[in-house]
Amino acid sequence: DLFNPTNSSIAWAVRRYPSGTANASAGLWKTTNGGATWTQVTAFGTPALARNYVRSVAVSPANANIIVVGASTGLMAGGYSSGSESYSGAWVSRDGGATWALENTGLAWPFMTRVRFTGGTTPRLYGVSPGQGIVYSTTSP
């Protein structure tokens, strides 16, 4: 579910760089020409260090304009970057990636390492969150 369900030339990819130093190539990337070229999505993850912690991306199979990105500074038992709550969790775009909002309602901890949609006409969004296990959205993003 990294691909646009109606246009196979559009895909999304994540480059992780879990470090305390900002990496210019970390974060979410998008191609619109089948992978010939890629463009970094910087509409979320401010400061640039926040893009280091992007972990996964999922595209809704029912609506290609809905994209969800999981971001987390907390990966294992133990610590996380203090202040990371402002950019960790579930980033959602409802307009094909033009704008993004951090939507952590219902999460006990603002961390999301994996996100995936189920198939079908009314897909459910599942996520893996350190300290919470597998969580899901009861409403479609």
C-alpha positions as CSV (number, residue, x, y, z in Angstrom):
1,D,0.0,0.0,0.0
2,L,2.8,2.4,-0.9
3,F,1.4,2.8,-4.4
4,N,-1.5,4.9,-5.6
5,P,-4.3,2.4,-6.2
6,T,-5.5,4.2,-9.4
7,N,-2.1,5.4,-10.9
8,S,0.8,3.0,-10.8
9,S,3.3,5.8,-11.7
10,I,2.7,7.3,-8.2
11,A,4.4,5.8,-5.2
12,W,5.7,6.7,-1.8
13,A,8.8,5.7,0.1
14,V,10.4,6.3,3.4
15,R,14.1,6.8,4.2
16,R,14.8,6.4,7.9
17,Y,17.7,7.9,9.7
18,P,17.1,7.4,13.4
19,S,19.8,9.8,14.8
20,G,19.9,12.9,16.9
21,T,21.4,14.9,13.9
22,A,19.1,16.1,11.1
23,N,19.7,14.3,7.8
24,A,18.7,16.1,4.6
25,S,17.7,12.9,2.8
26,A,15.6,11.4,5.6
27,G,11.8,11.4,5.5
28,L,9.0,10.8,3.0
29,W,9.6,10.7,-0.7
30,K,7.2,10.6,-3.7
31,T,7.5,9.6,-7.3
32,T,5.0,10.5,-10.0
33,N,6.8,8.9,-12.9
34,G,7.2,5.3,-11.8
35,G,10.4,5.8,-9.9
36,A,12.5,7.6,-12.5
37,T,12.7,10.6,-10.1
38,W,11.8,11.2,-6.5
39,T,10.8,14.4,-4.6
40,Q,11.2,14.8,-0.8
41,V,8.0,15.7,1.0
42,T,8.8,18.4,3.5
43,A,5.3,19.7,4.2
44,F,5.5,18.1,7.7
45,G,8.3,17.2,10.1
46,T,9.5,20.6,11.2
47,P,12.2,21.0,12.3
48,A,14.2,19.0,9.7
49,L,15.3,16.6,12.5
50,A,11.7,15.4,12.8
51,R,11.9,13.8,9.3
52,N,14.6,11.4,10.7
53,Y,11.8,9.6,12.5
54,V,9.4,8.9,9.7
55,R,8.9,5.1,9.8
56,S,6.3,4.0,7.3
57,V,3.7,5.2,4.8
58,A,0.3,3.8,3.7
59,V,-2.1,4.9,1.0
60,S,-5.8,4.1,1.3
61,P,-6.9,1.6,-1.3
62,A,-10.4,3.2,-1.4
63,N,-9.1,6.8,-1.8
64,A,-5.6,7.6,-3.1
65,N,-5.8,11.1,-1.7
66,I,-5.6,9.7,1.8
67,I,-2.0,9.0,2.9
68,V,-0.9,8.2,6.4
69,V,2.7,8.4,7.7
70,G,3.8,6.8,10.9
71,A,6.5,8.7,12.8
72,S,8.2,7.8,16.0
73,T,11.3,8.7,18.0
74,G,10.5,5.8,20.5
75,L,11.6,2.5,18.9
76,M,12.4,0.2,21.7
77,A,11.7,-0.1,25.4
78,G,13.0,3.1,27.0
79,G,13.6,6.6,26.0
80,Y,12.6,8.9,23.2
81,S,13.6,12.4,22.2
82,S,12.1,14.9,24.6
83,G,9.8,17.2,22.8
84,S,9.2,14.8,20.0
85,E,5.5,14.6,20.8
86,S,5.0,17.6,18.5
87,Y,6.0,15.5,15.4
88,S,5.6,11.9,16.3
89,G,2.5,9.8,15.7
90,A,0.2,9.6,12.7
91,W,0.5,12.2,10.0
92,V,-2.5,12.3,7.7
93,S,-3.0,13.9,4.3
94,R,-6.5,13.9,2.7
95,D,-5.4,15.8,-0.4
96,G,-2.8,13.6,-2.0
97,G,0.1,14.9,0.1
98,A,-0.3,18.6,-0.4
99,T,-1.1,19.3,3.3
100,W,-0.6,17.2,6.5
101,A,-2.0,17.1,10.0
102,L,-0.8,15.2,13.0
103,E,-3.7,13.2,14.3
104,N,-3.0,11.3,17.5
105,T,-6.5,11.3,19.0
106,G,-6.9,8.0,20.9
107,L,-3.2,7.2,21.1
108,A,-2.0,6.8,24.7
109,W,1.6,7.5,23.4
110,P,2.3,9.7,20.3
111,F,4.4,7.1,18.5
112,M,3.6,5.1,15.3
113,T,6.2,2.8,13.7
114,R,4.1,1.0,11.1
115,V,0.8,1.9,9.4
116,R,-1.2,-0.2,7.0
117,F,-4.7,-0.2,5.5
118,T,-6.8,-3.3,5.0
119,G,-8.3,-3.8,1.6
120,G,-11.9,-3.3,0.4
121,T,-14.2,-0.4,-0.1
122,T,-14.1,0.6,3.6
123,P,-10.5,0.0,4.7
124,R,-9.5,0.1,8.3
125,L,-6.2,1.7,9.3
126,Y,-3.9,-0.3,11.6
127,G,-0.8,0.9,13.3
128,V,2.0,-0.4,15.4
129,S,2.9,1.8,18.4
130,P,5.7,1.2,20.9
131,G,4.1,0.6,24.3
132,Q,0.6,0.1,22.9
133,G,1.0,-2.7,20.4
134,I,-1.3,-2.9,17.4
135,V,-3.9,-0.1,17.3
136,Y,-6.6,0.8,14.7
137,S,-8.7,3.6,13.7
138,T,-12.5,3.1,14.1
139,T,-13.1,5.8,11.5
140,S,-11.5,6.1,8.1
141,P,-8.9,8.9,8.0
